[in-house]
């Protein structure tokens, strides 16, 4: 099965002060002129977020704290893929339009995910279509 999503490796810079992780650079964006919003997701234990897809938006996700169970499914595909990501993995997950995505916190502590979207949310044009996979 061809991948409809992409992992982008983070190469942290570390010195005696700590660590710096560049999450998204303009050169990584699908349309380098478009950045809609950046937000943090805080998910309580046993909660699920997502279970939807977008027709227009690209999204980028990286785990800041906790461990995320992630499910992805191409809009016209029969099977979904599931995997786990933590902050230590140094990975950004790039999710293109028409990719159903969901995140579950199976751990005992809060899950924190940094999310970047190419389209700003608007109640008049949500570009969010429910499709449960997790």
Secondary structure by P-SEA (a helix, b strand, c coil): ccccbbbbbbbcccccccccccccccccccccccccccbbbbbcccccccccccccbbbbbbbcccccbbbbbcccccbbbbbcccccccbbbbbcccbbbbbbccccbbbbbbbbbccccccccccbbbbbcc
